[in-house]
Amino acid sequence: MILAEDLRLSILQAAIEGKLTRQSFKDTPVEITLAELKDIKNSLVKNKKIKNIIPKTDDSVPFSIPDSWTWVKLCDVGELSRGKSKHRPRNDESLFIDGTVPMIQTGDVAAANKYITKFNTCYNEKGLAQSRLWKQGTLCITIAANIGDVAILTFDACFPDSVLGFLPFSEQISTEYLYYMLLAYKHRMNSKASKVAQSNLSLDKINSMLFPFPPIEEQQRIAERLNGLLFKVDEYERIEQQLTILKNKFPSDMRNAILQAAMQGKLTQQLETDTSVTSAYTEIIMERQNLINNKIIKNERISAVDEPPFDIPNSWQFIRMGETIKLLSGQDFASDKYSDIEITNAIPYLTGASNIENGTIIINRWTNQAKAIAHKNDLLITCKGTVGAMAFLPIQEAHIARQIMAINTLGTTNIFYIKYCIENFILSIKAKSKSEIPGIDRSVLLNLVIPLPPIEEQQRIVKRLDILLPLCDSLNHG
């Protein structure tokens, strides 16, 4: 894909090389125009309106231009001045202006779309000399930090010293052409900037640069041609930005769509030979009640499912996740009850999201006073701070802190299917996080409404998702 900015720069460069327009022998010769501009400049210098700047001539011709064009320096065709800081000048008060005066900052130039039509800062104090105002039509060029941003001023204003102002000697010169020409020179201006603490382009360096100068009539043709072409590039850029957003969102959107489709039975085929989900659910409830009776788990309040959240196959049913899982909450230890160095007769101590990275477990603490013990193949999920990071425990056992809960299943329920259920509903789970530090309590997971397919279809769903979801994830790196 051709990036819009690359296309824009290519078009600008072609324009200032005379490749977008046809040269005409009827155009005013540039020699005549330059002679007129020289007379205007000499008059301004003589009347002390501007300084007679004689720049260095060490810049080489950067590219070829048509024979009817010529190379100029900015001081040959207009006044180039630097903005000034807001100190109070010590001279005749009659030169001062009272009242509010627009102050244009470098950010205003960068944010402008060709023309500066608004400002965010005013200079309110008495003490601003008339000579410090830049006139409407001045080309504003940033020369510090972000060098080479250009915009055309549409009202009189004053500027900080990090901006240059360029005003042509004659209104016949196309300000729009000069704007596009300076835009095309942004990279060259950056290459000439000093690289100290902050990039800065001096007035002397920009005065020494050579710029292509076509006949006045061709300047206007170039400006008109670029107005049309760059409008289309801007449209292309908007489309490109939208495509980039879609591209960046596509993997996660596709992943979410696949998970939701799986939860609705749209990824797998329902088979009459599958085990009845009703009988499987009855066995799960009996097992749970047996664990409660034997005080292995608590009889926690789990609500009935009121309304189905979406359609599922007739062979499935909705349940609360707490009906088919055992949920272990973690317990924090004081620092004297664990060690950062592995010790004898100790088991790993997992404290939170820092121990779960890309679905794997990182072990960096141990304890020999374990109480909240998760066992091998339990599904661990973070429930404080970073909510929803998950991994299966690959070792025999580990103590978990309050930031983690451990999940195991009852009956024949597939633990990998439960993991995918949680992934699918993770946004609604996070929405129920409490306090300034995100966190979910046990009841959120226990009362999560999930679809329960027959065990055989749970296995088919897991197998299908194991193939499809990594493909979605790979799009993030494509």
Steps between C-alpha positions, in 0.01 A plus 500: 500500500632846404484721807317828446788704644749337259263570211458861613876556516550342157238729347650809666848408378374442145328840512812696596694319229251620238367150428133567573447797271576600144742788446372777272708741290229760569592513870677807639875425495635447851782744425247784469323398820829476693608843374174650628541325833856627527380859450237453772758355738750780435229758572409331828866482602558864406201611709621279786187289490705181483864402544718425198569133562785349297484126568772244449509321166614155613180315411513275192219453249293211647318384183428592136237757400367622161710746301233770541539487879783623720644444844450766768555556868206606709656839575503567121122484472370601841569603856601219733487590869506321831237536770600669823456415864244699699734747674398866527704707252663822619415753235238753401159420653337636184610187318300282735154350460250479783255216551490132414726366227496138372809303599557200272694210653690226316218260580255725317714474187525121526126462561396729213364349181687728259351819649519632856144613565492494880730550796508383863720767660478879526760762586312744723763739634585842365844480351474329164673682214325527163813361334460176693164420338498261207250589233221294349643275226826434685631144467580365845777239531586318823874475564523329839406147612258414215684676221340591170131521587351768276176699501368822348390776741150641436521791747767723656671337797823476697714189532750338736865475397460134404310597184621669181277728297538536123308769309556534121602844368219490243140383517547357148707218648275206585492455877343157446791394277746615766302307763519178299865559415590541868300186587706308245816632669412376848747210486778726368436755775520226761831376356652848542381544859743488789463190717584617851253472789216595264505512121517858374524656154681835495400795285841492331460136394158545345621820329778303333266238350411502130133476400342441155330811361272459197338779298213660693238349269640152551506554876125546480456191279704292745296626795171420323625155400614421852175626652315236298749216542565546870128521571477147357803393704330636813193292414724198447670567832164500681415168338847367583458602864163327516652187345785512751251522785304209355821303446610559859157411636438208265693230690330576832160553336535174310614321815198629692267404215640148487468456876141624494418272208644208695284589802193488272581165344576650159850356464414137560243245393252371756476121500212285621753251634632756753438443870187672631596832658208460743640177648853648507368808681319281755825316576683831540241629749516175698880518517488863613249419772716212617801734530287743701375223729857389564607863562751488218344809345267761647132521413528838332195677364463452127204659325275322256529595133217743432511562127723349230748770385505365143381206291665160536425156351211304650741234626680756722394688811605811691646464849691710751870425479510444877280194452771316308828622655693497824638848565797556732583853618858588588651621824774760544809439715716746689856526369636280780290206380650467153841524336633625168750213516386140462499324839470140615150354543347809338257544212471790258312811620313679218406856584325642195513605135882521510500120530289450185646597165350399165328199654807372683587497869806685634628379836712739708388445862463201731328425831494209744180623667261444210127511567316607183638224279425472129574167335640391166278588201288742703409809299644808672339838437609840630223682685671816633683776314536330164172310469463195277856380435483120492733199495489134595718394791769270354647381834360279774393782729549868586372743762300786346463853638179707509562636151443152353218246503528135396229318304433129462193334353233265627370196317611468141513875430803582286734747677626632164141573400457694826811703414351595163172594669687739727688648202172558321338674797813681620366847418188449710718354775728806496197730497414366844844587640474697821699788657774717349724195469311263265392180670229236485371295789399134502133568440572653158653177370262271687195679356629537147237362262658259249363257241555133581520271196527118518851395603579367153413836346704683763795299374421581138472871586835498680667321208354750252600805705849361554544527123316824423607731782876469439431599139331819625792569735747458214332789316636736766851412383434483128 
